[in-house]
Amino acid sequence: MRWIAERNQEVEMKIILFCFLIIYSVGVSSHLRARPMGEWIKISQVVLIVDTIKHEGIEKIIIKKVLKGNSGNLNKNIIYKRQDSNSNLDPVVTASATLWIPWNKKNVVLLIDSWEYFIDFQDINWLYTEKKAVKSVVKMVKTLNFKKERKRIKAFIKESQKGNDFFQEQLLVEIEKMMNPKNFDLVLNYFPKANDKQQNDLIDVFSMINDKRSVPVLIEALSSKNDFVSENAAYTLYTHFLGMKSVTKAFKKHINTPIVNSYATKYFKRYEKKPTFIKK
């Protein structure tokens, strides 16, 4: 009977390993999807708009437009012959992830490492198929080419105000990597016009940048009707801007605001222990 127990233990280990691989794969996939569009564009040497054709086992990519990279391959047909199913949606394992190539579809955006190694799709970083995404890629490639940082951030803000979530997501990256502190005023002016999710994300960026110019905006956010925004603002003021007179005044004002109360209470308890921490 001992061999049965050992066999059962072996099966259990295989099941555990299988479950781990599934969880790991889901995690990796989610992480990859979370990369903003602009970051895929930046790491790809070539960005293409193509039509995909599949007929009687022959797969063909017709390059219609080169958005980034050498345009010498424009209108070039790339043909693959593979023995596979007649499905119009095939999985392709690349260095980035398992991507699904839609066949017999017009205007697919492919982001690849280089022309040289573009063989059997293995060099694809990412792809977009939805009309909105394709239009966003076209516009974002141009926007990322703006050399002046202020002009680039203005363009991202303009598209973000239109509700383009691809630009909203990339805007956060551009702010985090902002080189000229003078351009921070663009972000502060945009904050009141942003939606709740965007405001919450911007507060996270403010906490990383740690620029005192964001304090008036954060104080204003304490009055937000969205609990996540007001709580995040309170947390950021408490953890990054302790002792500023304007922050002290704001916490006094909001001491009875339920979502802000816990941070305001912590703030003044700290003051009781060390009154000199309030800056004059």
Secondary structure, 3 states (H helix, E strand, C coil): CHHHHHHHHHHHHHHHHHHHHHHHHHHHHHHHHCCCHHHHHHHCCEEEEEEEEEECCEEEEEEEEEEECCHHHCCCEEEEECCCCCCCEEEEECCCCEEEEECCEEEEEEEECCCCCCCCCCCEEEEECCHHHHHHHHHHHHHHCCCCHHHHHHHHHHHHHCCCHHHHHHHHHHHHCCCCHHHHHHHHHHHHHCCHHHHHHHHHHHHHHCCHHHHHHHHHHCCCCCHHHHHHHHHHHHHHCCCCHHHHHHHHHCCCCHHHHHHHHHHHHHHHHCHHHCCC
